Amino acid sequence: FYTITPAQMNPNSSFYLSFNLGFPNAYDRSHGRTGSHLMVHGACSSAGCYAMTDDQIAEIYALAREAFEGGQRAFQVHAFPFRMTPENMARHAGHQHFEFWEMLQEGYQHFEVTQLPPQVDVCDRRYIFNAVAAEQFSAAEQCPDYTMPEPIASSFQAAQAEHRAAFEVALAEYHPNGVIAPAAGEPAIAADQVMGAATPQPVAPPPIATLGTETVAAPPAAPNP
């Protein structure tokens, strides 16, 4: 989950147009990941960036430019391994990164429920979404007590319950013997051991008006990738 500001846009890219994804973000840094200039660009080829056709990056770039000129201060980029439907989650339940993908699915669900970019924070080295707390979140430290505003909390919990039920049905279809084929070199997994996504805290404070992030501190403008 990355936030893009005007300073990250690069109209003079060697690959037609590009923008800096902002890697590493707070989550990445809390896991010791390093690097810079991970770009989203055209030319449809890359050695480590997110590449797409020139027409696609031109459309994204134009939308971003118009949004910034209209006063929007940032937009979000969410990167998922696939559409995080119950069926796709069940299909990939044996993957070594499945626990990480469960966490991403929570953010995916927040957008599906609200149709708005979620507020994204990091604590205890994990993403949390649309959370409200009296204390500041620190990426590498234990999460403070937090709640989720209504009606987001109720809608999210209902959507997750529906997702879990559909996931369990799909899991039985993809893995009828109750054993999930593991990634190479890893032990087999019982089907009832997966899908342990955390349930958000039920107590909610008064509703908040703004859901999207508005990060104003931007990294230096990126050079040509």
Buried (B, 14 or more C-beta within 10 A) or exposed (E): BBBBBBBBBBEEBEBBBBBBBBBBBBBBBBEEEEEEBBBBBBBBEBEEBBBBEBEBBBEBBEEBBEBBEEEBBBBBBBEEEEEBBBBBBBBBBBBEEBEEBBBBBBBBBBBBBBEBBBBBBBBBBBBBBBBBBEEEBBBEBEBBEBBBBBEBBEBBBEBBEEBBEBBBEBBEEBBEEEEBEBEEEEEEBEBEEBBEBEEBEEEBBEEBEEBBBEBEEBEEEBEEB
